[in-house]
Amino acid sequence: MKSRTICVAFAVVMFLFCAVRSVSADVSSVNFIGAVYKGSDPFYGNSITAYTLGTNVTVAVSVYNNYYTYESSTVNVSAVIIWFDWGTNYTSTDVSLDNPFPIPPYQSYVFSLKFRLPSDASNLVLHSYMVYVEHVDRLTGSPKTIVGTWTYPGSGFAVYAADQADAQNSYSELLNLGVLQYRDSYYYVPPIANFPYMPIFSSEARMLWTKARDEGYTGLTLYMRGDFGGAKSQFQTALDDVNQSLTAESEKGKEYEANFVDLMAGIGHAFNGVGDSVLILSIGIGIGAIMLGVGVLIYGVAKLRTNRTQPPTAKQS
């Protein structure tokens, strides 16, 4: 009796183990391809994946098979579907109930879904979605029976209006240039401290760069309020100011470089002039020294000859 109880308990444990293993097979990842933007968005206050209204979307769905049953360890995927909260299902054409795809145990396969976004989906809220992967009991024959469905929930999907997409693109460019910072940035950088070229020679460049920051933050405020057209205009004005600032600094830098070259050339000429004067003076001094030496020599010889030719009476006196 005791051994029978142990066997029953063992069977129950194995059944539960197999059941757990059977439901652990799932969708391992979902990736949206070709999005117009992925990242933090100040309007939604969240990290998003965004496409523009009316554009095409490609979704890559990776399915991993660690499914296990006594009958078969191969999973026959018969449908890959994504549902969005605006009430539409989109189905992959990679598989169907008539043409399932087998995934061997402990392997994965990537299915793709392609569809076009509706033109009336709201851009004012983030959307949620759910991925469904169905699998059947056999590859051939009929009728096939759906033996399981795996799901993968997701959120943070945004549908941009045209002006919104343009504004986000310009905003990202201003962030990359260092004109703007993320509002939640821990460190505050003064308006001109992150100017891309140091030292800054042009006061006009500094003025335009600071003006670009002001225009950019005004655009950011409009974007966060949902005024995407106004934000787009402000961001573009900021980018125009940035380009003018860099042009002014470039011109001033070229002028400075030219003046510096002229200055160094003048200094070189001055040094050359000084060098020539020193050389001439040195030659003159050398010639003078030689002439002096010759004069001293002539004087000495003459003095010696004079002493030798004087009469004895002259010497005595």
Secondary structure in CASP SS format (residue, H / E / C, confidence):
PFRMAT SS
TARGET T0000
AUTHOR 0000-0000-0000
METHOD secondary structure of the structure
MODEL  1
M C 1.00
K H 1.00
S H 1.00
R H 1.00
T H 1.00
I H 1.00
C H 1.00
V H 1.00
A H 1.00
F H 1.00
A H 1.00
V H 1.00
V H 1.00
M H 1.00
F H 1.00
L H 1.00
F H 1.00
C H 1.00
A H 1.00
V H 1.00
R H 1.00
S H 1.00
V H 1.00
S C 1.00
A C 1.00
D E 1.00
V E 1.00
S E 1.00
S E 1.00
V E 1.00
N E 1.00
F E 1.00
I E 1.00
G C 1.00
A C 1.00
V C 1.00
Y E 1.00
K E 1.00
G E 1.00
S E 1.00
D E 1.00
P C 1.00
F C 1.00
Y C 1.00
G C 1.00
N E 1.00
S E 1.00
I E 1.00
T E 1.00
A E 1.00
Y E 1.00
T E 1.00
L C 1.00
G C 1.00
T C 1.00
N E 1.00
V E 1.00
T E 1.00
V E 1.00
A E 1.00
V E 1.00
S E 1.00
V E 1.00
Y E 1.00
N E 1.00
N C 1.00
Y C 1.00
Y C 1.00
T C 1.00
Y C 1.00
E C 1.00
S C 1.00
S C 1.00
T C 1.00
V E 1.00
N E 1.00
V E 1.00
S E 1.00
A E 1.00
V E 1.00
I E 1.00
I E 1.00
W E 1.00
F E 1.00
D C 1.00
W C 1.00
G C 1.00
T E 1.00
N E 1.00
Y E 1.00
T E 1.00
S C 1.00
T C 1.00
D C 1.00
V C 1.00
S C 1.00
L C 1.00
D C 1.00
N C 1.00
P C 1.00
F E 1.00
P E 1.00
I E 1.00
P C 1.00
P C 1.00
Y C 1.00
Q E 1.00
S E 1.00
Y E 1.00
V E 1.00
F E 1.00
S E 1.00
L E 1.00
K E 1.00
F E 1.00
R E 1.00
L C 1.00
P C 1.00
S C 1.00
D C 1.00
A C 1.00
S C 1.00
N C 1.00
L C 1.00
V C 1.00
L C 1.00
H E 1.00
S E 1.00
Y E 1.00
M E 1.00
V E 1.00
Y E 1.00
V E 1.00
E E 1.00
H E 1.00
V E 1.00
D C 1.00
R C 1.00
L C 1.00
T C 1.00
G C 1.00
S C 1.00
P C 1.00
K C 1.00
T C 1.00
I E 1.00
V E 1.00
G E 1.00
T E 1.00
W E 1.00
T E 1.00
Y E 1.00
P E 1.00
G E 1.00
S E 1.00
G E 1.00
F E 1.00
A E 1.00
V E 1.00
Y E 1.00
A C 1.00
A H 1.00
D H 1.00
Q H 1.00
A H 1.00
D H 1.00
A H 1.00
Q H 1.00
N H 1.00
S H 1.00
Y H 1.00
S H 1.00
E H 1.00
L H 1.00
L H 1.00
N H 1.00
L H 1.00
G C 1.00
V C 1.00
L C 1.00
Q C 1.00
Y C 1.00
R C 1.00
D C 1.00
S C 1.00
Y C 1.00
Y C 1.00
Y C 1.00
V C 1.00
P C 1.00
P C 1.00
I C 1.00
A C 1.00
N C 1.00
F C 1.00
P C 1.00
Y C 1.00
M C 1.00
P C 1.00
I C 1.00
F C 1.00
S C 1.00
S H 1.00
E H 1.00
A H 1.00
R H 1.00
M H 1.00
L H 1.00
W H 1.00
T H 1.00
K H 1.00
A H 1.00
R H 1.00
D H 1.00
E H 1.00
G H 1.00
Y H 1.00
T H 1.00
G H 1.00
L H 1.00
T H 1.00
L H 1.00
Y H 1.00
M H 1.00
R H 1.00
G C 1.00
D C 1.00
F H 1.00
G H 1.00
G H 1.00
A H 1.00
K H 1.00
S H 1.00
Q H 1.00
F H 1.00
Q H 1.00
T H 1.00
A H 1.00
L H 1.00
D H 1.00
D H 1.00
V H 1.00
N H 1.00
Q H 1.00
S H 1.00
L H 1.00
T H 1.00
A H 1.00
E H 1.00
S H 1.00
E H 1.00
K H 1.00
G H 1.00
K H 1.00
E H 1.00
Y H 1.00
E H 1.00
A H 1.00
N H 1.00
F H 1.00
V H 1.00
D H 1.00
L H 1.00
M H 1.00
A H 1.00
G H 1.00
I H 1.00
G H 1.00
H H 1.00
A H 1.00
F H 1.00
N H 1.00
G H 1.00
V H 1.00
G H 1.00
D H 1.00
S H 1.00
V H 1.00
L H 1.00
I H 1.00
L H 1.00
S H 1.00
I H 1.00
G H 1.00
I H 1.00
G H 1.00
I H 1.00
G H 1.00
A H 1.00
I H 1.00
M H 1.00
L H 1.00
G H 1.00
V H 1.00
G H 1.00
V H 1.00
L H 1.00
I H 1.00
Y H 1.00
G H 1.00
V H 1.00
A H 1.00
K H 1.00
L H 1.00
R H 1.00
T H 1.00
N H 1.00
R H 1.00
T H 1.00
Q C 1.00
P C 1.00
P H 1.00
T H 1.00
A H 1.00
K H 1.00
Q H 1.00
S C 1.00
END
